[in-house]
Amino acid sequence: MKFLAICDPTRYKRPPLDVPTFYQRLSEKKPIDFFHIPSDRIFDNPFYSPHIKVAPVSGKLSYERFIKLGDFAHSPISLEEIDLIFCRTLKPFPPGYLNQLQNWEQFVKFVNSPTGKKEQIQADFLLKVARSFIPTTIITSNWQEALDFFAQNNHIIVAKQANSCGGRGVFKIEYRGGKFQVDNFLAGVREFEHFIDVMNYMQKSPDDSLILMKYLSRVNAGDKRIVVVDGEIYGAYIRRSASGHWINNVSGDGECFLAEITSEEREAIAATVSAYRDRGLHTLGYDFLMDETGTWRISEINAGNIGGFARLELLTGQPVMERLFAWLQGFARRPRGDRRIALRAS
């Protein structure tokens, strides 16, 4: 089996993260022939050409060599020789990125379809497929609509950018001391006199729609990640900020604890997973936050390059990565267009 992964290794600053661990484990996995292409190198070949240059990855892969894999992407290969591609590029995707990968779909199979990803990454997708399971939400680019929603939700809401990950594009907005305060865990707190300036700060362009959600005050209970592959639940863990911050991501100071999966969460996954499967999106990270009643509500459904495999293995002591690799090999052998799914607990 010839397997190609795409990512920018230099964005992973710590060795034990999910993608470096994935690369290190897969590099020693037989009979898989493993190749890497840096995210920015997908644009090197002509738009309709199947020919690319990759770095073969085999044997023991140190973290230091992982970081420098892009320096070795010189070996020519045709996309038609590859059995499966797993895009592990972190968002935000650069302009044209998904369009280029979408063109590759005529030559090769993806773990997560770029065509499906283009649809899923739209701001209104989560609302369309999971309305019954998420906090009160609107999608808008209009500052007046956003202000009305803000007023209707006790002057405290969360805003999210669609093309983002790791809490980078998530903002808490509240009104204090006669000013709008906007908190982002990377940028800190910014203050604005007028709400239109709040929107301009969060939007990348005036027409860029934002996901606005009711703020759930029990965020200190943590953020529950449930890892789902092709409808199968691999497990769950809680991420909780060590400092008590409202953002619980591991990319911040989130600490991880193994978690149970409730019947309500299983129901939410069963009701929504086919919307992703039908679009060729097979690796999903469901994120849940606790509402005022103690019910865990979906805050995000991450599709594509999700973290959690290495974390679950560490927390459970079970061979989660081996389970993923076995699935990858089986999925590569399926006829293209096979939409089989079976939701079952691990």
RADAMO-V500121 format. One record per backbone hydrogen bond with DSSP energy under -0.5 kcal/mol. CO is the residue of the C=O (numbers start at 0). NH is the residue of the N-H. If there is no record, write none. Layout:
co={CO,CO}
nh={NH,NH}
This chain:
co={0,0,1,1,2,3,4,5,6,6,7,8,10,13,16,17,18,19,20,21,22,24,25,26,27,28,31,32,33,34,35,36,37,38,39,40,45,49,51,53,53,53,54,56,59,61,62,63,65,67,68,69,71,74,76,77,77,78,83,84,84,85,85,93,95,96,97,98,99,100,101,102,103,103,108,110,112,113,114,115,116,118,121,123,124,125,126,129,129,130,132,135,137,139,140,141,142,143,144,145,146,147,148,149,149,149,150,152,154,155,156,157,158,159,161,164,166,168,170,170,171,172,173,173,175,178,178,179,179,180,180,181,181,182,183,187,189,191,193,193,194,195,196,197,198,204,206,209,209,210,210,211,212,214,215,217,218,221,222,222,223,223,224,224,225,226,226,227,228,229,230,231,231,234,235,236,237,237,238,239,240,245,248,248,252,254,256,259,261,262,263,264,265,266,267,268,268,271,271,272,272,273,275,275,276,279,279,281,281,282,283,283,284,284,285,286,286,287,288,289,290,294,294,296,297,299,301,302,303,307,308,309,310,311,312,317,318,319,320,321,322,323,324,325,326,327,328,329,330,334,341,343}
nh={2,32,82,83,34,85,36,87,8,38,10,11,12,16,20,21,22,23,24,25,26,27,28,58,29,31,33,2,56,4,54,6,40,41,42,43,48,78,76,55,73,74,35,33,61,65,66,67,68,70,71,72,73,53,51,80,81,81,3,86,110,5,87,96,99,100,101,102,103,104,104,105,106,107,84,281,116,117,118,119,120,121,124,127,128,129,130,132,133,133,297,213,211,209,142,145,146,147,148,149,150,151,152,152,154,155,153,155,174,214,172,212,170,210,163,167,169,160,158,172,182,156,175,180,178,175,180,181,191,173,182,183,189,171,187,183,181,179,196,197,198,199,200,201,202,207,208,139,211,159,212,137,157,216,218,220,221,223,224,238,225,287,226,236,285,233,234,283,231,341,343,228,233,226,258,224,239,256,222,254,243,247,251,253,241,239,237,261,265,266,267,268,269,270,271,271,272,274,275,275,276,277,278,280,279,112,281,229,283,303,227,285,286,301,225,298,299,223,296,217,293,290,296,288,134,286,284,304,305,311,312,313,314,315,316,319,322,323,324,325,326,327,328,329,330,331,332,333,333,337,343,232}
